[in-house]
Amino acid sequence: MERSNPDYHRIYNDIINKKHPEKKEECKALLSKKELSVLDIIELNTKIFGLPDRSTETFNQKHRSYDTSAILKILAHQKTNKLNNTELAQHFKLSRNTVTKWKKLFPEKSRQQK
C-alpha cells in the first residue's frame, strides 16, 4: 500500500487565508516551493503560530518524524556549522541518541564530517 502525504501547501494556505492573513507575505517564499520538506513545515508552523509553550513543544516533538532527505539536511547542517551531537540536538530539539542513531544509519555523511 502506498502512503500518501498531506497537501501541506493547501493546509497552510487555508490556515493563512482564514486565520492569519497578516502572515501571508512572511510565508510566501516557503509556500512557493514545489515540495515542502519536514524542516520547511516546522519553519512554517513557527512563523504562523509563533514559539509554542514548553508542554506543547514536548508533545509535538514526540510525534515528529523525519524522512531521509530531512535527516541528511540536518546532518549536513551539523557539518557546515561544525556542531557536535549535543549542539545539533539542542538546535533541532532532538535527542542526542537520535543524532547518534542517524549517524550510524548514514555513515557516509558522518565520515564526511571528520
MONOR-V133280 format. One record per pair of residues at least 6 apart in sequence whose ideal C-beta (glycine too) atoms are under 8 Angstrom apart, sorted by the first residue. I is the first residue (numbers start at 1). GAP is how many residues later the second one is. If there is no record, write none. Layout:
<<I GAP> <I GAP>>
This chain:
<<8 28> <8 33> <8 36> <9 22> <9 27> <12 15> <12 19> <12 32> <12 36> <13 18> <15 33> <16 7> <16 8> <16 11> <16 15> <16 32> <17 7> <20 28> <23 24> <23 25> <26 21> <27 17> <27 20> <27 21> <30 6> <30 10> <30 13> <30 14> <30 17> <31 13> <33 7> <36 8> <37 30> <37 32> <37 33> <37 36> <38 26> <38 27> <38 28> <38 29> <38 32> <39 31> <39 34> <39 35> <42 22> <51 6> <52 8> <57 36> <61 32> <66 8> <71 31> <71 34> <71 35> <72 34> <72 37> <74 14> <74 18> <74 20> <74 25> <74 28> <75 27> <75 28> <75 31> <75 34> <75 35> <75 38> <76 33> <77 6> <77 11> <77 14> <77 15> <78 7> <78 10> <78 21> <78 35> <79 30> <79 33> <79 34> <83 8> <85 11> <85 14> <85 15> <85 18> <86 10> <88 6> <88 11> <89 6> <89 7> <89 9> <89 10> <103 6> <103 7> <104 6>>
